[in-house]
Amino acid sequence: MIKFVTAGESHGPALTAVVENLPSGIPLTEEYINLQLKRRQGGYGRGGRMKIESDRAEFLSGVRGGFTLGSPVAVRIENRDWANWSAVMGPGPGAHTGERVVTRPRPGHADLSGAIKYCHRDIRNVLERASARETAARVAVGSMARRLLEELGVKIMGVVVGIGPVTSKMPDLPPEALEELVARSSLGCADPGAEEAMKAEIDRARESGDSLGGVFEVRIYGLPPGLGSYTSWDRKLEGRLAGAVMSIQAIKGVEVGLGFGAARLPGSRVHDEIYHSKERGFYRKTNRAGGIEGGMTNGEPVVLRAAMKPIPTLYKPLKSVDLVTKEPFEASVERSDVCAVQAACVVGEAVAAWEIAGACLEKFGGDCLEEIKSRWLAYIKRARSF
Ligand SMILES: Cc1cc2nc3c(=O)[nH]c(=O)nc-3n(C[C@H](O)[C@H](O)[C@H](O)COP(=O)(O)O)c2cc1C
């Protein structure tokens, strides 16, 4: 099974990830990963740090001549702000100058519980790792999975469908046309009318020192039926996808297909009836299940939606209590994102890609891409003529 671990503090020298058991023969370049890293850094409503950082992936192992080797892939993303932080964040004794010690926990962050749990008197030891900066490493890792899936003809795309109170319409378009529409949008949205209202909402939040969350959708096209399994709880695909998406900082809800909406409708308006034709095999005319039934893909596109809470660091102060003095204070900042739903959507695509790639490798195994491709094609043929 493919595995990964990420390491790195937000103001440390770099973020690092090590990926194990990625098959050999996958075409993969640093430029490919950089493109996804760049997407994560964009979006209307981002803060000052995005202007400092321009993320670039550097392979340290596992890739040679533009192809994966089958050995562990180590990737490094330098933190460009490191030069200004080495005195504070360095690993040697005495590096801590005390000037940037944090004793004021911010509501909505890992600060307070993290300090209590790990016995840190300096909250910096918590926030440096809990920060969403870590998602850069997950995007790098997810890009490797995405590249593998592309080789199998699987397409992953994300769309922002809500910012604060504004929701957008999802046009009924084929994936390529939808992707084009989203690429043209400065907010990763597929509804130009709603996009303007979303931007106005973000501007309003910024002016009033507030922040906004929203909803994004991740769609995965081109999957055969039978990825994941009904046989055991931990093999059910929607559980794995939901867990992965919920692990993204600030994500507070995940839906598959109709999601919560299904609870308000009668069964006749929820389930997707089954049809058959010689050319297509079994198929559906609707996709309310979001492409997953019984813990497995059913051959329709997988559709996930995630709810992101508003950014917790606000210009408008929030009440908190100092860890040392126990005195109340009001937490505020000079530099933070106002809204990062579009960036979170890119992270959502990456973590979904990872889970889907994992399910593909579980089903089709293989040490090299060629092997996986031939098993994939044979299975699709069998499923179509079943
Ligand atoms: C892409 C992305 C960017 C984020 N940017 C910020 C930010 O600039 N300031 C902030 O306070 N929180 C930001 N967050 C959210 C926090 O990281 C998150 O709310 C915090 O770590 C607490 O975790 P929880 O919300 O999952 O409980 C961001 C989250 C994501 C996914």
The ligand as a Tripos MOL2 file, in Angstrom:
@<TRIPOS>MOLECULE
LIG
   31    33     1     0     0
SMALL
NO_CHARGES

@<TRIPOS>ATOM
      1 C1         -5.4150   26.5000    2.6140 C.3       1 LIG1
      2 C2         -5.6740   26.9700    4.0080 C.ar      1 LIG1
      3 C3         -5.2180   28.2160    4.4120 C.ar      1 LIG1
      4 C4         -5.4350   28.6730    5.7030 C.ar      1 LIG1
      5 N1         -4.9890   29.9210    6.0530 N.ar      1 LIG1
      6 C5         -5.1740   30.3580    7.3240 C.ar      1 LIG1
      7 C6         -4.7070   31.6550    7.7390 C.ar      1 LIG1
      8 O1         -4.1150   32.4240    6.9770 O.2       1 LIG1
      9 N2         -4.9270   32.0350    9.0190 N.ar      1 LIG1
     10 C7         -5.5840   31.2210    9.9020 C.ar      1 LIG1
     11 O2         -5.7570   31.6060   11.0400 O.2       1 LIG1
     12 N3         -6.0450   30.0030    9.5510 N.ar      1 LIG1
     13 C8         -5.8550   29.5410    8.2980 C.ar      1 LIG1
     14 N4         -6.3430   28.3040    7.9240 N.ar      1 LIG1
     15 C9         -7.1300   27.5070    8.8880 C.3       1 LIG1
     16 C10        -6.3380   26.9550   10.0460 C.3       1 LIG1
     17 O3         -5.1590   26.3020    9.6150 O.3       1 LIG1
     18 C11        -7.1890   25.9820   10.8800 C.3       1 LIG1
     19 O4         -8.4440   26.5260   11.1110 O.3       1 LIG1
     20 C12        -6.4980   25.7290   12.2160 C.3       1 LIG1
     21 O5         -5.2720   25.0510   11.9660 O.3       1 LIG1
     22 C13        -7.3470   24.9150   13.2060 C.3       1 LIG1
     23 O6         -7.6900   23.6730   12.7000 O.3       1 LIG1
     24 P1         -9.2340   23.2390   12.5360 P.3       1 LIG1
     25 O7         -9.9250   24.4180   11.9440 O.co2     1 LIG1
     26 O8         -9.1910   22.0690   11.6000 O.co2     1 LIG1
     27 O9         -9.7630   22.9130   13.8810 O.co2     1 LIG1
     28 C14        -6.1310   27.8420    6.6340 C.ar      1 LIG1
     29 C15        -6.5900   26.5850    6.2250 C.ar      1 LIG1
     30 C16        -6.3740   26.1350    4.9180 C.ar      1 LIG1
     31 C17        -6.8630   24.7880    4.4990 C.3       1 LIG1
@<TRIPOS>BOND
     1     1     2 1
     2     2     3 ar
     3     2    30 ar
     4     3     4 ar
     5     4     5 ar
     6     4    28 ar
     7     5     6 ar
     8     6     7 ar
     9     6    13 1
    10     7     8 2
    11     7     9 ar
    12     9    10 ar
    13    10    11 2
    14    10    12 ar
    15    12    13 ar
    16    13    14 ar
    17    14    15 1
    18    14    28 ar
    19    15    16 1
    20    16    17 1
    21    16    18 1
    22    18    19 1
    23    18    20 1
    24    20    21 1
    25    20    22 1
    26    22    23 1
    27    23    24 1
    28    24    25 2
    29    24    26 1
    30    24    27 1
    31    28    29 ar
    32    29    30 ar
    33    30    31 1
@<TRIPOS>SUBSTRUCTURE
     1 LIG1         1 GROUP 0 **** ****
